[in-house]
Amino acid sequence: MMSLGSYLIISLILFVIGLVVMLSRKNIVAILLGIELILNAAALNFVAYSRYVTNNLDGHIFSLFIIVVAAAEAAVGLAIVIRFFQIKETIHIDEATQLRN
């Protein structure tokens, strides 16, 4: 059986990978995937602490809210990416600074 430390290490790895992807890529879709990894790491932390420390369902409820926020973020983010691609015909984040008027 996995311990709390194992879950926290997995969560840390997910968070670091998401942060590296988010900071190193210029592709908007890759940045959104990095944000999703960070949100999944936070949800895993909530569930692990809920299971091993407090032994109640509060962490599970928070993780469900995180999943809902991540789904909404993905839907809105992809809609923005599609519209951005229609305007600029690229999905590189450097071109987004030219949209301000």
Backbone bond lengths (Angstrom), bond angles and torsions (degrees), N, CA, C in turn:
res aa  C-N    CA-C-N  psi(-1)  N-CA   C-N-CA  omega(-1)  CA-C   N-CA-C  phi
1 M - - - 1.450 - - 1.525 109.63 -
2 M 1.313 116.02 139.30 1.459 120.73 -178.09 1.525 110.42 -77.56
3 S 1.315 115.72 145.49 1.461 120.47 178.92 1.523 109.83 -96.48
4 L 1.333 115.46 176.29 1.465 120.64 179.10 1.518 111.12 -62.41
5 G 1.323 116.17 -38.85 1.463 120.34 179.02 1.517 113.12 -60.19
6 S 1.312 116.95 -37.55 1.470 120.46 178.44 1.522 111.15 -63.65
7 Y 1.326 115.88 -44.04 1.461 119.50 178.43 1.520 111.63 -64.62
8 L 1.333 116.31 -38.54 1.461 119.28 179.68 1.521 111.76 -68.54
9 I 1.316 117.42 -34.95 1.470 120.18 177.04 1.525 110.30 -67.65
10 I 1.317 117.04 -43.13 1.469 120.36 177.22 1.529 110.27 -62.18
11 S 1.327 116.63 -40.93 1.455 121.17 178.79 1.525 110.86 -65.06
12 L 1.320 116.77 -40.87 1.463 120.54 177.82 1.518 110.84 -63.09
13 I 1.323 116.98 -42.48 1.469 120.46 178.68 1.525 110.38 -62.32
14 L 1.342 117.32 -44.45 1.467 120.33 177.43 1.521 111.27 -60.96
15 F 1.338 116.57 -42.73 1.459 120.41 -179.14 1.526 111.37 -63.96
16 V 1.329 116.80 -44.63 1.467 120.44 -178.63 1.524 110.61 -66.33
17 I 1.317 117.46 -41.75 1.472 120.04 177.75 1.521 110.09 -62.11
18 G 1.336 117.14 -44.40 1.458 120.50 178.12 1.506 112.47 -61.97
19 L 1.335 117.40 -40.69 1.456 121.21 179.50 1.519 111.63 -67.18
20 V 1.333 116.59 -41.92 1.466 120.22 178.42 1.520 110.85 -64.44
21 V 1.325 116.93 -43.40 1.471 120.39 178.71 1.525 110.18 -63.16
22 M 1.324 116.09 -42.96 1.460 120.15 -177.21 1.531 111.67 -65.90
23 L 1.322 117.78 -37.25 1.455 120.95 -176.61 1.520 113.98 -86.70
24 S 1.326 117.94 -22.40 1.467 119.43 -173.95 1.520 114.36 -99.04
25 R 1.292 118.84 -17.27 1.463 120.78 -175.92 1.522 111.29 -96.70
26 K 1.315 115.50 150.02 1.456 121.49 174.50 1.522 111.56 -107.57
27 N 1.316 116.39 1.32 1.449 123.03 179.00 1.534 108.45 -87.82
28 I 1.317 117.87 127.08 1.457 121.53 -175.65 1.530 111.45 -63.16
29 V 1.313 117.73 -38.04 1.460 121.04 -179.98 1.533 110.16 -65.39
30 A 1.317 118.01 -40.22 1.463 121.02 177.67 1.527 110.74 -65.44
31 I 1.314 117.98 -37.04 1.462 121.26 177.20 1.525 109.93 -64.49
32 L 1.321 117.49 -41.69 1.466 120.31 176.63 1.526 111.56 -63.10
33 L 1.335 117.57 -38.09 1.466 120.55 176.38 1.521 111.66 -65.25
34 G 1.331 117.39 -36.66 1.454 120.65 175.93 1.518 111.97 -64.11
35 I 1.329 116.87 -39.75 1.461 121.02 176.81 1.523 110.30 -64.50
36 E 1.322 116.94 -38.99 1.465 120.36 177.47 1.528 111.46 -62.69
37 L 1.327 117.18 -40.67 1.461 119.95 177.98 1.525 111.51 -63.83
38 I 1.324 117.00 -39.32 1.460 120.65 178.41 1.525 110.25 -65.11
39 L 1.312 117.45 -42.42 1.463 120.25 178.30 1.527 111.73 -65.21
40 N 1.333 117.37 -37.69 1.461 120.53 176.75 1.526 111.45 -65.99
41 A 1.330 117.41 -36.08 1.461 120.21 176.68 1.524 110.59 -64.31
42 A 1.319 117.23 -41.03 1.466 120.44 177.89 1.527 110.98 -65.12
43 A 1.310 117.36 -41.44 1.469 120.59 178.76 1.524 110.78 -63.87
44 L 1.322 117.35 -40.08 1.455 120.74 177.65 1.529 111.27 -63.53
45 N 1.326 116.61 -39.25 1.467 119.78 175.74 1.517 111.78 -61.27
46 F 1.317 117.31 -45.54 1.465 120.72 179.99 1.526 111.37 -59.91
47 V 1.316 116.52 -44.95 1.467 120.06 -178.86 1.525 110.98 -67.29
48 A 1.329 117.27 -41.80 1.463 120.05 -178.98 1.523 110.99 -64.90
49 Y 1.327 117.86 -45.75 1.459 119.83 178.48 1.523 111.25 -65.84
50 S 1.305 116.37 -36.49 1.459 119.75 178.43 1.515 110.88 -63.67
51 R 1.299 117.09 -37.97 1.463 121.26 -177.44 1.520 112.35 -76.98
52 Y 1.340 117.18 -44.54 1.450 120.16 -170.83 1.531 114.64 -96.46
53 V 1.324 118.94 -26.11 1.456 120.12 -174.32 1.519 111.66 -103.40
54 T 1.326 117.39 -56.73 1.466 119.29 -173.87 1.520 113.20 -92.76
55 N 1.313 117.83 -22.66 1.464 123.77 178.70 1.538 112.96 57.29
56 N 1.344 116.03 39.18 1.460 120.87 172.40 1.530 108.64 -135.23
57 L 1.318 117.40 -174.56 1.469 121.07 -172.84 1.525 114.00 -98.47
58 D 1.312 119.01 9.92 1.469 120.42 -177.74 1.525 111.85 -62.43
59 G 1.309 117.34 -41.72 1.464 120.34 179.59 1.510 112.66 -65.77
60 H 1.314 116.83 -34.87 1.462 120.38 177.80 1.525 110.59 -66.49
61 I 1.316 116.66 -38.65 1.467 120.65 179.10 1.527 110.15 -67.49
62 F 1.345 116.95 -42.98 1.463 119.69 176.76 1.527 111.26 -62.55
63 S 1.316 117.12 -38.13 1.462 119.01 179.69 1.528 111.31 -67.52
64 L 1.330 117.62 -33.90 1.468 119.48 174.41 1.523 111.20 -64.01
65 F 1.336 116.89 -40.14 1.461 119.60 175.82 1.524 111.06 -63.47
66 I 1.326 117.21 -38.37 1.465 120.50 177.76 1.525 110.40 -63.87
67 I 1.317 117.59 -40.77 1.464 121.15 178.46 1.524 110.71 -63.82
68 V 1.339 117.32 -40.49 1.467 121.09 177.77 1.520 110.52 -64.67
69 V 1.329 117.24 -43.58 1.468 120.59 178.41 1.526 110.56 -64.43
70 A 1.321 117.34 -39.76 1.466 120.65 178.77 1.526 111.37 -64.54
71 A 1.323 117.01 -38.90 1.464 119.90 177.94 1.522 110.82 -66.57
72 A 1.324 116.81 -41.77 1.463 119.95 178.11 1.525 110.69 -66.02
73 E 1.321 116.37 -39.51 1.463 120.42 178.29 1.520 110.74 -63.95
74 A 1.311 117.23 -40.04 1.463 120.40 179.00 1.518 111.18 -66.43
75 A 1.315 117.16 -41.69 1.472 120.08 -179.52 1.521 111.24 -65.75
76 V 1.317 116.88 -48.32 1.468 120.33 -179.70 1.526 110.51 -68.19
77 G 1.326 116.47 -42.23 1.460 119.67 179.75 1.513 112.75 -62.31
78 L 1.315 117.46 -43.21 1.461 119.72 178.94 1.529 112.06 -68.69
79 A 1.329 117.39 -32.91 1.468 119.60 175.12 1.526 110.34 -64.74
80 I 1.324 116.58 -40.58 1.468 120.08 177.05 1.524 110.60 -65.66
81 V 1.324 117.43 -40.60 1.467 121.14 179.04 1.525 110.81 -63.21
82 I 1.320 117.05 -42.56 1.471 120.23 178.90 1.520 110.91 -62.23
83 R 1.329 116.74 -44.99 1.475 119.93 179.23 1.522 110.75 -66.40
84 F 1.324 117.10 -39.82 1.459 121.11 177.43 1.526 111.09 -62.08
85 F 1.338 116.50 -40.50 1.459 120.26 178.30 1.526 110.98 -66.21
86 Q 1.328 117.31 -35.84 1.461 120.15 177.67 1.528 111.60 -65.09
87 I 1.327 116.38 -34.65 1.465 120.12 -178.13 1.529 111.20 -80.90
88 K 1.316 117.88 -49.94 1.460 122.05 -171.44 1.527 114.81 -102.39
89 E 1.331 119.18 -14.13 1.450 125.11 -177.11 1.527 112.76 59.23
90 T 1.322 116.23 32.01 1.458 123.69 174.03 1.522 108.06 -153.07
91 I 1.333 115.70 159.70 1.465 118.77 176.98 1.523 110.88 -121.57
92 H 1.331 117.28 25.25 1.454 121.31 176.65 1.521 109.90 -84.73
93 I 1.311 115.83 137.64 1.459 121.72 -173.64 1.523 112.60 -69.00
94 D 1.325 118.05 -21.39 1.471 120.94 179.75 1.522 111.82 -64.17
95 E 1.306 117.13 -30.14 1.460 121.13 -179.70 1.528 112.54 -76.09
96 A 1.321 118.11 -15.51 1.462 121.21 -176.94 1.510 112.29 -71.11
97 T 1.326 118.70 -23.10 1.460 120.01 -179.81 1.521 111.32 -69.36
98 Q 1.303 118.01 -18.47 1.459 121.33 -179.75 1.530 112.17 -82.83
99 L 1.334 118.53 -5.76 1.461 121.01 -178.44 1.516 112.70 -80.64
100 R 1.342 117.48 -15.58 1.467 119.35 -179.84 1.517 109.96 -73.67
101 N 1.332 116.03 133.29 1.477 120.82 177.99 1.491 110.50 -125.22
